[in-house]
Amino acid sequence: MQEISVEDRIAGKYSNLSEKLRLAADFVLENQFEVATRSLRSISATTKLAPATFSRLARSLDFESYEELRELCRKAIGQSRVTFSQKAELLQDLAEEGETPFLHRQANACLTNISQVASDSDLVRLEQTADTLTDARRVVLFGGFASTGIVEYFAYLANFFTTDWRIAGRMGASLSTAIADLEKGDALVIITKPPFARRSIMAAKMAAELGVYVVVITDSYSCPALEFASTFFIIPSESPQFFSSYVATLMLIETLVGMLVARAGAAARQRIEDVERRNRLLGEFWEG
């Protein structure tokens, strides 16, 4: 179901608003970028309207809080236009306003993202992706910036049941070398979120030119790597944090791993058993 825009909400309620609330509504309509990126105190100083006026406007428009109104403005202008530093300012302002405990805001955002993945994901595409990764001669993973740790985790799980997965560009290794070794029948999985790492986009392009099956996991249809993707997953990453949330992305990764293990059968079970046995022999596990 498509979310009702700020413009439509205001249009539907405008005639019932008081004079002050109309002034606040007019400012929101004409300055959605400022609403999304500036603190409520700053907007109050600019408009000469009390912060409480904007909070009342939000409730009049059927938002639970001004924060929810601001979040819709953020979505309207596009997440990529809001910088990490601007998001950090919002986070600090919200902490001072103290409307909702941060734990609840973070948890609600994560639950919403996960729920959206569960309800909106193309299950046929997911099955086809799992089939192709299972049949691939080898699978290479790549993620830049914050996605680096996520692909490390993905590879850690995969290496429990297969020897054919590895990470490209790890610990200073050449990304181009890893891509150049790929060919048709191989797969490249890229995880990238705004701000998009240039190397992620170029890796997708190079792999696609080699006929490699390219899987792109991102959170925006504006991601340049989608042009080169064989298949893709748009995973929401909204949160009150200054950075993108990876909770829903982790859920997708763990889902894929489960599907891959199920497809791998007895060979996967045997390898997992062997890895666990050797970990114990090496004293990797605490046995106290």
C-alpha positions in Angstrom: 0.0 0.0 0.0 1.4 3.4 -1.1 2.2 5.8 1.8 0.2 9.0 1.8 2.4 12.0 0.9 2.9 15.0 3.1 1.2 17.1 0.4 -1.9 14.9 0.4 -2.1 14.9 4.1 -1.9 18.7 4.3 -4.4 19.1 1.5 -6.9 16.9 3.2 -6.7 18.7 6.5 -5.8 22.3 5.5 -9.3 23.7 5.7 -9.7 22.6 9.3 -6.3 24.0 10.5 -6.0 27.1 12.6 -4.1 30.2 11.2 -0.9 29.2 13.0 -1.1 25.6 11.9 -1.7 26.8 8.3 1.5 28.9 8.5 3.4 25.8 9.8 1.8 23.7 7.0 2.8 26.2 4.4 6.4 26.1 5.6 6.5 22.3 5.5 5.1 22.2 2.0 7.6 24.7 0.6 10.6 23.4 2.6 10.5 19.7 3.0 14.3 19.4 2.7 14.8 21.8 5.6 12.2 19.9 7.6 14.0 16.7 6.9 17.5 18.0 7.7 17.2 20.8 10.2 16.4 20.7 13.9 12.9 21.6 15.1 14.5 24.5 17.1 16.2 25.8 14.0 12.9 25.7 12.0 11.1 27.4 14.9 13.6 30.2 14.9 13.3 30.6 11.1 9.5 30.6 11.1 8.9 32.5 14.4 6.5 29.7 15.3 6.8 27.7 18.5 8.1 24.1 18.3 4.8 23.1 19.9 3.0 24.5 16.8 4.8 22.0 14.5 4.1 19.2 17.0 0.4 20.1 16.9 0.5 20.2 13.1 1.9 16.7 13.0 -0.9 15.4 15.2 -3.5 17.3 13.2 -2.2 15.5 10.1 -2.6 12.1 11.9 1.1 11.6 12.7 1.9 10.3 16.1 4.7 12.9 16.5 6.6 15.6 14.6 9.4 13.0 14.2 7.1 10.9 12.1 6.3 13.9 9.9 10.0 14.7 9.5 10.6 11.0 8.6 8.1 11.2 5.8 9.8 14.4 4.5 13.1 12.5 4.5 11.6 9.8 2.4 10.1 12.3 0.0 13.4 14.1 -0.7 15.3 10.9 -1.0 17.5 9.3 1.6 20.7 9.9 -0.3 20.3 13.7 0.0 20.5 13.6 3.8 24.1 13.3 4.9 25.4 11.3 7.9 26.2 14.6 9.7 22.6 15.9 9.1 21.2 12.7 10.5 23.5 12.9 13.5 22.1 16.4 14.2 18.5 15.0 14.0 19.5 12.2 16.4 20.9 14.7 18.9 17.8 17.0 18.6 15.5 14.1 19.1 17.4 13.0 22.2 17.0 16.5 23.7 13.3 16.6 22.8 12.9 13.2 24.5 9.5 12.4 23.0 10.2 8.6 22.7 13.0 6.5 24.3 15.7 5.9 21.7 15.5 2.1 22.3 11.9 2.1 21.2 12.5 4.3 18.1 15.4 2.0 17.0 13.5 -1.2 17.7 10.4 0.0 15.9 12.4 1.0 12.8 14.2 -2.3 12.7 10.9 -4.3 13.1 9.3 -2.2 10.4 12.2 -2.9 8.0 12.0 -6.6 8.7 8.3 -6.7 8.4 8.5 -5.0 5.0 11.1 -7.5 3.7 8.9 -10.4 4.9 5.8 -9.0 3.2 7.2 -7.5 0.0 10.0 -9.8 -1.0 9.7 -11.7 -4.3 9.8 -15.3 -3.1 10.3 -16.6 -6.6 13.4 -14.3 -7.0 14.7 -15.5 -3.7 14.4 -19.1 -4.7 16.0 -18.5 -8.0 18.9 -16.7 -6.4 19.5 -19.5 -3.9 19.4 -22.0 -6.8 21.9 -20.0 -8.9 24.3 -19.5 -5.9 24.1 -23.2 -5.1 25.0 -24.2 -8.7 27.7 -21.5 -9.1 31.2 -22.7 -9.6 32.4 -20.1 -7.1 30.9 -17.1 -5.3 32.7 -13.9 -4.6 31.4 -11.3 -2.0 32.1 -7.6 -1.9 31.0 -4.7 0.2 32.6 -1.3 0.8 32.4 1.0 3.8 29.8 -0.3 6.4 29.0 -3.2 4.2 32.5 -4.7 4.6 31.7 -6.3 7.9 28.4 -7.6 6.6 30.0 -9.5 3.8 32.6 -10.8 6.3 29.7 -12.3 8.3 28.1 -13.7 5.1 31.4 -15.4 4.2 31.9 -16.7 7.7 28.5 -18.5 7.6 29.0 -19.7 4.0 32.4 -21.2 4.7 30.9 -23.5 7.3 29.2 -25.5 4.5 31.2 -24.7 1.3 34.7 -24.0 0.1 33.7 -22.1 -3.0 33.0 -18.7 -1.4 35.5 -15.9 -0.8 35.6 -12.1 -0.2 37.1 -9.8 -2.8 39.4 -7.0 -1.9 40.0 -8.3 1.6 42.8 -6.9 3.8 44.2 -4.7 0.9 44.0 -7.5 -1.7 43.3 -6.3 -5.3 39.6 -6.2 -6.1 40.4 -6.2 -9.9 42.3 -9.5 -9.5 39.3 -11.2 -7.8 37.0 -9.9 -10.5 39.3 -10.8 -13.4 39.4 -14.4 -12.2 35.6 -14.7 -12.6 33.8 -16.1 -15.6 30.4 -17.3 -16.7 29.1 -19.8 -14.2 30.5 -17.8 -11.3 28.5 -15.3 -9.1 29.3 -12.0 -7.5 27.3 -10.8 -4.5 27.5 -7.0 -3.8 26.1 -5.3 -0.7 26.0 -1.5 -1.0 24.1 1.3 0.6 24.3 5.1 0.4 26.8 6.6 0.1 27.6 4.0 -2.5 31.2 2.8 -2.7 32.6 3.5 -6.2 34.4 0.1 -6.1 31.1 -1.7 -5.6 29.6 -0.1 -8.7 32.7 -0.8 -10.8 32.9 -4.4 -9.5 29.3 -5.0 -10.6 30.1 -3.5 -14.0 33.2 -5.5 -14.6 31.6 -8.8 -13.5 28.5 -8.2 -15.7 30.8 -7.7 -18.7 32.4 -11.1 -18.0 29.0 -12.8 -17.9 29.0 -13.4 -14.2 25.8 -13.7 -12.2 25.6 -10.4 -10.2 23.5 -10.2 -7.1 23.0 -6.6 -5.7 21.7 -6.1 -2.3 20.9 -2.4 -1.6 18.2 -0.2 -0.1 17.4 2.2 -3.0 16.3 1.9 -6.6 18.7 4.8 -7.3 21.7 2.4 -6.7 23.9 2.6 -9.8 24.9 -1.0 -9.4 21.4 -2.1 -10.3 22.2 -1.4 -14.0 24.6 -4.3 -14.0 22.6 -6.7 -11.7 21.4 -10.1 -12.8 19.1 -10.0 -9.8 18.7 -7.6 -6.9 17.0 -7.1 -3.5 15.9 -3.7 -2.2 16.1 -4.0 1.6 14.9 -1.1 3.7 17.5 0.5 6.0 15.5 3.3 7.7 16.4 4.1 11.3 16.7 7.1 13.7 20.4 6.5 13.6 22.8 8.7 11.5 23.7 5.6 9.5 21.8 3.0 7.5 20.4 0.0 9.5 21.6 -3.4 8.4 19.2 -5.4 10.5 16.9 -6.3 7.7 19.9 -7.0 5.4 21.2 -9.5 8.0 17.9 -11.2 8.0 18.0 -11.6 4.2 21.6 -13.0 4.4 20.7 -15.5 7.1 17.6 -16.5 5.1 19.8 -17.2 2.0 22.3 -19.1 4.1 19.5 -21.3 5.4 18.2 -21.9 1.9 21.7 -22.7 0.7 22.3 -25.2 3.4 19.0 -26.9 2.8 20.0 -27.3 -0.9 23.5 -28.5 -0.2 22.3 -31.7 1.6 24.6 -34.3 3.1 27.7 -32.6 1.9 26.9 -29.5 3.8 26.1 -31.4 7.0 29.4 -33.3 6.7 31.5 -30.1 6.2 29.8 -28.3 9.1 30.5 -31.4 11.3 34.1 -31.4 10.2 34.6 -27.7 10.9 33.1 -28.0 14.3 35.3 -31.0 15.1 38.5 -29.2 14.0 37.5 -26.2 16.0 37.3 -28.3 19.1 40.6 -30.0 18.3 42.2 -26.6 18.0 40.6 -25.5 21.3 38.7 -22.7 19.6 35.6 -23.2 21.8 35.4 -22.5 25.5 34.7 -25.8 27.2 34.8 -24.7 30.8 
